[in-house]
Amino acid sequence: MSTERPFAGVTVVEFGHFIAVPWAGQVLADGGAHVIKIEPLEGEPSRHIAPLGGGESRHFLIRNRGKHALPLHLKHPDAREILAALLARADVVLTNMRPGLAAELGLEYEQLRPRHPRLVVDQKQAHHCPTITHPGPTGETRDRRIGNHSSG
């Protein structure tokens, strides 16, 4: 049995809360990825659902094991520099934000692609189907969305 972890060496920056994106980040972390979870200064909202103590809850722990948390006020002027440094090293970006917020923060695929063309970006929004966008290994799929899934 191999002990190789399929996502070893992959760096993920996660901007997620509650279920879908934290679960995706957890799967990547379980597979060996280095997942950096960006949280509000007060912590992701699920930390506060029936907390166990220390700012954690079962709901939070179940979906966020193996990640490194980085509290960051995304609208603070200094946050842009921190995000730029993280994104320069990232392979994957996971987001689930209210409609319009990712664009406001410069985290939409179309905004990230010119500076970070190799990023795989998974964006989920309330009331919208998630999409996964990747430029492709040689650029031939650069403008094609490779996933558009919803569950019913």
Buried (B, 14 or more C-beta within 10 A) or exposed (E): EEEEEEBEEBBBBBBBBBBBBBBBBBBBBBBBBBBBBBBEEEBBBBBBEEBEEEEBBEBBEEBBEBBEBEEBEBEEEEBEEBBEEBBEEBBBBBBBBEEEBBEEBBBBBEBBBEEBEEBBBBBBBEEEEBBBBBBEEEEEEEEEEEEEEEEE
